[in-house]
């Protein structure tokens, strides 16, 4: 299901934005066509650009990595924003600038409030969305302090604002859904590139290059004992043993299918390790059934689980290692 983040763009003491964001979230949660999560920037105290913008998707700061993961988990956004001095709140602009690829090819809608309904803040946000490759939808909700807030402090919107909000949500969900194939296409290409990097790492016998493709807590069901290998170090020990047997290593992956849903991807196909042994003998190896589970992280798509297996003969209990795709 499509995931939409409702981003509360003010962290000031005495803010009224939390009332507006709750109103948006409560209305959105009545829908059955998407899931909605309230994202309060108070929960993401980002530094003020102490590092370069994240065009690469690689973030050294732990706070930025947490923010990137939050943004990456969403397919679209509704920004709840005030207008400060005819412009965007600094904390919201800082949050937008901290990451980049995580915003790309997603939809954005706006619910604004302020002296003139926050309209001037939204006009500037639309320019920023273009740079971040966010598709901003045309409808918006504007909430003037003079008409939608009692004493300019207690949010009391007119019933007519619900129709405007529903229209914004309709457009954000529709555009987020329409853009999903583009995002998943990019994700599939990234997953296949990661598997290609594993093949290169094996051929070069480069354990450190291989490490980049696995999550620290990866769980691997390999063809050799024990039943499971837990953690990237255990996984790399398996490959290190392969390197002690082979003088030259080759790896082939055939009939690979990749399916992406949100921040998870699954690939399955047939894999074979072959090459020249230390004694000079050339071996074709054996084909195994290979399954990979990827998770999208601030460090890119990494393997959190993989499995290699061979069929076995039920009568004898022996593995069938001579089968081919």
Secondary structure, 3 states (H helix, E strand, C coil): CCEEEEEECCCCCCCCHHHHHHHHHHHHCCCCCCEEEEEEHHHCCCCCCCCCCECCCCCCCHHHHHHHHHHHCCCEEEEEEECECCECCHHHHHHHHHECCCCCCEEEEEEEEECCCCHHHHHHHHHHHHHCCEEECCCCEEEEHHHHEECCCEECCCCHHHHHHHHHHHHHHHHHHHHHHHHHHHHHHHHHHHHHHHHHHHHCCCHHHHHCCEEEEEEEECCCCCCCEECHHHHHHHHHHHHHHEEEEEEEEEEEEEEEECCEEEEEEEEEEEEEECCCCEECCCEEEEEEEEEEECCEEEEEEEEEECCECCCCCCECCCCCC
